[in-house]
Structures are given as structure tokens and as C-alpha cells.
Amino acid sequence: MKLGGGLLRMQSPARDRFVRDLRDDAGLITADEVTKLLEGGWRERRTAAWLVAVSHRTEFRERLGELLLASEVCCAGLAYCVALAGFGTARDADLFAAYLDRYLRRPDLGYDQAVVMGALRFIDLNLGGGHADRFREPGGLWEQWLREAPHMNGDSDPTPSFLNLIRRLCAFVDECAAAP
């Protein structure tokens, strides 16, 4: 239950123990066990995505992209985004773009649009690409979604805060992977 934005508020020594335990578990889990977790509910899927992120198991890239696009369960999208953003390739950017192509056209659905945009911007900054540019152009899908999504209440663009969240969570993943 600590996996997600809340882990950034953890303090040592509990945080240090959690980092070591997550790294150890990521190193021990088998592909079959990850697959089984990805078939479960949101808790299992979120756990699996974090273990994939820490172990950098890129063989699960497409499955995480499928699950993100399907948006079948709540509370797992951030974990999928952290794993894919941590992989950080053009293919991961394509998976985020497919999500945005589908869900920015649905302002009635307050799913993971903002976190996906933050993750896509994270990849763009690291790759030097402009995968998010077509969404963010004036009058584009992002601007329309921000304006029309009732849950946004006319708020300003949340991308900087979600980019920062993804950046911090990916740094946490890197810390876990490098933990002694």
C-alpha cells in the first residue's frame, strides 16, 4: 500500500528498509509471478508494475502499455507510468501517445491523462524528442481536454507537477535498483 506518491514522504529508517525490501523482492520475483500479479486487481497490478520498474524488466513493456490503455482498474496507472517512463525509450513514448490519443478525446473520463502527460514529458526531456508536442500545440487535444474535463475545473496545466512526480518516482526506482 506504500507504493505510489506516498512513498516519497517516508522517512529513514523505515524508508531505507522499504528500499532494500523492494529491491530484494524485485530481484526474486519470477516472470510467471509478475504475469499472475498483472492479471489481478489494482493492488496486484500496481505491485507488479513497481517490481517491474525496479528490476527494469522490459519484457513487460507491452503488457504494461496494454493495461494502461485498457484502464480496467483504478489506482494502477501511476505505477504503469513509472515503469514505462523509467524504461524511457521511444517505444514507451509511443505507448503514452496511444493512451493520450484515446483518452484526451474523453474529457468525461478523469483517468490518468495528467500523469501520462507528465511521463511523456519526462521521456521527451531525457530523449530530446518532442513526442508530447502534437498534443500540447495551441488548440490541440491537451488544451481541449484541460478546458472540457469537468474534473479539471478550469485549473491550470498540471503537467509540471506530474512531470515532477514522475521524475521523483523514477529517481526512487533508481535508488531502489542501486541499493546495497
Backbone hydrogen bonds, N-H to C=O, Kabsch-Sander energy under -0.5 kcal/mol:
donor,donor_aa,acceptor,acceptor_aa,energy
7,L,4,G,-1.5
8,L,5,G,-1.4
9,R,6,G,-1.8
10,M,7,L,-1.1
14,A,11,Q,-0.5
15,R,11,Q,-2.0
17,R,13,P,-2.2
18,F,14,A,-2.4
19,V,15,R,-2.7
20,R,16,D,-2.2
21,D,17,R,-2.8
22,L,18,F,-2.8
23,R,19,V,-2.3
24,D,20,R,-2.8
25,D,21,D,-2.8
26,A,22,L,-2.4
27,G,23,R,-1.7
28,L,24,D,-1.2
29,I,25,D,-2.1
34,V,30,T,-2.3
35,T,31,A,-2.7
36,K,32,D,-2.3
37,L,33,E,-2.4
38,L,34,V,-2.5
39,E,35,T,-0.6
39,E,36,K,-1.0
40,G,37,L,-1.7
45,R,41,G,-2.5
46,R,42,W,-2.6
47,T,43,R,-2.4
48,A,44,E,-2.7
49,A,45,R,-2.5
50,W,46,R,-2.0
51,L,47,T,-2.4
52,V,48,A,-2.6
53,A,49,A,-2.4
54,V,50,W,-2.6
55,S,51,L,-2.1
56,H,52,V,-1.0
57,R,52,V,-1.8
58,T,56,H,-1.6
60,F,57,R,-2.0
61,R,58,T,-1.9
64,L,60,F,-2.6
65,G,61,R,-2.4
66,E,62,E,-2.5
67,L,63,R,-2.5
68,L,64,L,-2.5
69,L,65,G,-2.4
70,A,66,E,-2.5
71,S,67,L,-1.9
72,E,67,L,-0.5
80,Y,76,A,-2.0
81,C,77,G,-2.5
82,V,78,L,-2.4
83,A,79,A,-2.2
84,L,80,Y,-2.6
85,A,81,C,-3.0
86,G,82,V,-2.2
87,F,83,A,-1.7
88,G,84,L,-2.2
93,A,89,T,-1.9
94,D,90,A,-2.1
95,L,91,R,-1.9
96,F,92,D,-2.1
97,A,93,A,-2.5
98,A,94,D,-2.3
99,Y,95,L,-1.7
100,L,96,F,-2.6
101,D,97,A,-2.8
102,R,98,A,-1.6
103,Y,99,Y,-3.1
104,L,100,L,-2.1
106,R,103,Y,-1.1
109,L,106,R,-2.0
110,G,108,D,-0.7
111,Y,109,L,-1.4
116,V,112,D,-2.7
117,M,113,Q,-2.3
118,G,114,A,-2.2
119,A,115,V,-2.3
120,L,116,V,-2.8
121,R,117,M,-2.5
122,F,118,G,-1.9
123,I,119,A,-2.1
124,D,120,L,-2.5
125,L,121,R,-2.6
126,N,122,F,-1.8
127,L,123,I,-3.1
128,G,124,D,-2.2
129,G,124,D,-0.6
133,D,130,G,-1.1
134,R,130,G,-0.5
135,F,132,A,-1.0
136,R,132,A,-1.6
137,E,133,D,-0.9
140,G,137,E,-2.8
142,W,135,F,-2.2
143,E,135,F,-0.6
144,Q,140,G,-2.5
145,W,141,L,-2.7
146,L,142,W,-2.7
147,R,143,E,-2.0
148,E,144,Q,-2.6
149,A,145,W,-2.6
152,M,149,A,-1.7
153,N,149,A,-0.6
153,N,150,P,-1.0
155,D,152,M,-2.8
162,F,158,P,-2.1
163,L,159,T,-3.2
164,N,160,P,-2.2
165,L,161,S,-2.0
166,I,162,F,-2.6
167,R,163,L,-2.6
168,R,164,N,-2.5
169,L,165,L,-2.7
170,C,166,I,-2.8
171,A,167,R,-1.9
172,F,168,R,-1.9
173,V,169,L,-2.2
174,D,170,C,-2.4
175,E,171,A,-2.3
176,C,172,F,-2.5
177,A,173,V,-2.6
178,A,174,D,-1.8
179,A,175,E,-0.8
179,A,176,C,-0.8
